[in-house]
Structure formats: C-alpha cells, structure tokens
Amino acid sequence: MEIETFKGNPDGKYVKVFFAVEDGNVVGVTVGNQAIPVEQGFQFFVEPHVALQIDKCELYMDSFAPRLRVIEGEELEVPDEKEKRIRELEEELERLKKEA
C-alpha cells in the first residue's frame, strides 16, 4: 500500500521523516520536525499516525522518484475521525497556551 507523502508542512500538521541512504541502502531513519539531517537521503512529510509506525514502512524508488509504502505483511493502524479530531483539538489547545 502506497503511503501519501507531502512536499511541505506549512500548517505543522505533518511529521518529517528522513531516510538516510548510503550506497543505495537505508542506513537510518530520523523522525521529527526539529531533526536536522546531515547525511544524504530522502525526506518526506507524513501524517502523524504514519510517523509513529514508520518501522512498518519502506522506502522504494518508482522510476526516479522516492516513495513510501507499507511493508508486505504489515498493516498501519489508522485513527478514526473522532481520534483525529481529539488530536487536532489538543494541538490547538497547545498553540493557544503558547500564545497566552
């Protein structure tokens, strides 16, 4: 299953995932918007529930484009709409607390 990735994160609702690549092999994965990679590799922005389960995902090349997909035999747990709304409200509350 292909994983949706995003080119940017202007609203801060996605999480940065960086795959460090050496000699054509993934040698490390860094997750978090504050991380600053210093290796060669590929960076994606993904939904938070994907970032939490990045160990169930793999990097692959589709022609010349890097992509993410779920590893065969694995399954991502997707939050339902109620859980997603709770997370959004918690993030909004944190933002408002910082502004106060």
VOGU-3710 file (C-alpha; in Angstrom, 3 decimals, decimal comma):
1> meietfkgnp> 0,000/0,000/0,000  1,371/3,375/-1,066  1,702/5,980/1,703  0,661/9,541/0,983  3,526/11,991/1,415  3,510/15,773/1,370  6,065/18,220/-0,064  5,818/20,691/2,761  4,434/21,293/6,231  3,181/24,901/6,352
11> dgkyvkvffa> 0,476/24,210/8,952  2,643/21,958/11,103  0,164/19,095/10,922  2,577/16,610/9,324  5,740/14,987/10,653  9,118/14,974/8,922  10,634/11,560/8,216  14,179/11,341/6,849  15,675/8,161/5,409  19,484/8,237/5,414
21> vedgnvvgvt> 20,846/6,365/2,398  24,375/5,061/1,863  25,462/3,021/-1,164  21,826/2,507/-2,163  20,761/1,145/1,234  18,739/2,764/4,014  21,093/3,090/6,986  18,886/5,117/9,312  15,544/6,813/9,792  15,014/10,071/11,662
31> vgnqaipveq> 11,526/11,191/12,693  10,599/14,651/13,942  10,136/18,166/12,677  13,065/19,512/14,692  15,558/16,969/13,300  18,276/18,296/11,018  19,694/15,501/8,879  23,384/15,683/7,991  23,504/12,637/5,735  22,428/12,027/2,173
41> gfqffvephv> 18,919/10,685/1,854  15,259/11,354/1,271  12,885/13,485/3,308  9,101/13,209/3,416  6,291/14,744/5,409  3,677/12,220/6,517  0,622/12,136/8,740  1,410/11,670/12,466  -0,001/8,128/12,662  2,344/7,085/9,828
51> alqidkcely> 5,371/8,640/11,542  4,591/6,689/14,719  4,571/3,458/12,718  7,452/4,218/10,325  9,038/0,848/11,178  6,181/-0,746/9,194  7,126/1,241/6,087  9,812/1,000/3,438  11,443/3,376/1,018  11,448/2,376/-2,646
61> mdsfaprlrv> 12,145/4,030/-5,977  9,430/4,475/-8,585  11,411/5,416/-11,709  13,416/8,376/-10,383  11,050/9,282/-7,543  11,432/8,021/-3,958  8,201/6,728/-2,426  6,978/5,103/0,785  4,821/2,014/1,135  3,718/-0,366/3,854
71> iegeelevpd> 5,948/-3,438/4,121  4,240/-6,570/2,831  2,569/-8,376/5,737  2,356/-5,219/7,872  -0,695/-3,052/8,477  -0,894/0,561/9,617  -3,367/1,459/12,326  -5,367/4,461/11,113  -7,094/6,638/13,716  -10,820/7,098/13,288
81> ekekrirele> -12,325/10,548/12,776  -13,035/11,023/16,495  -9,399/10,312/17,462  -8,196/12,607/14,686  -10,453/15,438/15,905  -9,249/14,976/19,506  -5,632/15,270/18,321  -6,458/18,435/16,351  -8,125/19,986/19,402  -5,174/19,083/21,634
91> eelerlkkea> -2,783/20,715/19,158  -4,973/23,827/19,015  -5,034/23,988/22,817  -1,226/23,783/22,971  -0,905/26,541/20,394  -3,289/28,779/22,331  -1,403/28,132/25,593  1,853/29,236/23,942  0,212/32,440/22,704  -1,190/33,333/26,145
//
